[in-house]
């Protein structure tokens, strides 16, 4: 199992890459500050805040299972955001 630090880095990198991809798609399509892009960025930020709060939660019974669930949630939510991004490109 990866460390908490590595999980936090993964959360940051994955969601940061999604936000960057929104800007790239908008620039490629000449759609600066589109509503769809803003929605995806807001979703990524909300997901980041929620997942980091879960990782930092101290009163969990089984830490390994808890962190595994957080990693699984990251994958699910990131896939959903990427699917939304693919719709606007």
Secondary structure, 3 states (H helix, E strand, C coil): CCCHHHHHHHHHHHHHHHHHHHHHHHHHCCCCCCHHHHHHHHHHHHHHHHHHHHHCCCCCCCHHHHHHHHHHHHHHHHHHHHHHHHHHC
